[in-house]
């Protein structure tokens, strides 16, 4: 994904969560995103150096799974907000 688009989407999600009063979900979302970005960068570095790093791949997969779980919670929260606005 394009870094600018990714950053814009992240800002929009965090702004919407904050505006809706979902501070706890916002914190979980940001933590999951940060963990995923960190582990992805570590894997990218290892790959760039020509290393096969199973531990880095597993860490990134775990972080991605966590992020996807939190992202599903975010989408559910947005769906509830849409239903309330009706």
C-alpha positions as CSV (number, residue, x, y, z in Angstrom):
1,X,0.0,0.0,0.0
2,X,1.1,3.5,-0.7
3,X,2.6,5.1,2.5
4,X,0.7,8.4,2.0
5,X,-2.6,6.6,1.5
6,X,-1.9,4.4,4.5
7,X,-1.1,7.4,6.7
8,X,-4.3,9.2,5.5
9,X,-6.5,6.2,6.2
10,X,-4.9,5.8,9.6
11,X,-5.6,9.5,10.4
12,X,-9.2,9.2,9.2
13,X,-9.8,6.1,11.4
14,X,-8.2,7.6,14.5
15,X,-10.1,10.8,14.0
16,X,-13.4,8.9,13.6
17,X,-12.8,6.7,16.7
18,X,-11.8,9.8,18.8
19,X,-14.9,11.7,17.6
20,X,-17.1,8.8,18.5
21,X,-15.6,8.5,21.9
22,X,-14.0,5.1,21.4
23,X,-10.7,6.0,23.1
24,X,-10.0,2.4,24.3
25,X,-10.5,1.0,20.8
26,X,-8.4,3.8,19.4
27,X,-5.5,2.9,21.7
28,X,-5.8,-0.8,20.8
29,X,-5.9,0.1,17.1
30,X,-2.8,2.3,17.3
31,X,-0.9,-0.3,19.3
32,X,-1.8,-3.1,16.9
33,X,-0.8,-1.0,13.9
34,X,2.5,0.1,15.5
35,X,3.3,-3.6,16.4
36,X,2.5,-4.7,12.8
37,X,4.6,-1.9,11.3
38,X,7.5,-2.6,13.5
39,X,7.5,-6.3,12.8
40,X,7.0,-5.7,9.1
41,X,10.0,-3.4,9.0
42,X,12.2,-6.0,10.8
43,X,11.2,-8.6,8.3
44,X,11.9,-6.2,5.4
45,X,15.3,-5.5,6.8
46,X,16.1,-9.2,7.1
47,X,14.9,-9.8,3.6
48,X,16.9,-6.9,2.2
49,X,20.0,-8.4,3.8
50,X,19.3,-11.7,2.1
51,X,18.4,-13.5,5.3
52,X,15.6,-15.9,5.8
53,X,14.3,-15.1,9.3
54,X,11.5,-17.4,10.4
55,X,11.2,-15.7,13.7
56,X,10.7,-12.3,12.1
57,X,8.1,-13.8,9.7
58,X,6.2,-15.4,12.5
59,X,6.3,-12.2,14.6
60,X,4.9,-10.2,11.6
61,X,2.2,-12.9,11.0
62,X,1.2,-12.6,14.7
63,X,1.1,-8.9,14.5
64,X,-0.9,-8.9,11.3
65,X,-3.4,-11.3,12.9
66,X,-3.7,-9.0,15.9
67,X,-4.2,-6.0,13.7
68,X,-6.8,-7.7,11.6
69,X,-8.7,-8.6,14.8
70,X,-8.7,-5.0,16.1
71,X,-9.5,-3.7,12.6
72,X,-12.6,-6.0,12.6
73,X,-13.6,-4.4,15.9
74,X,-13.2,-0.9,14.4
75,X,-15.3,-1.8,11.4
76,X,-18.0,-3.2,13.7
77,X,-17.9,0.0,15.7
78,X,-18.3,2.0,12.5
79,X,-21.2,-0.2,11.4
80,X,-23.0,0.4,14.8
81,X,-22.5,4.2,14.4
82,X,-24.0,4.0,10.9
83,X,-27.0,2.1,12.2
84,X,-27.5,4.6,15.0
85,X,-27.5,7.4,12.5
86,X,-29.9,5.4,10.5
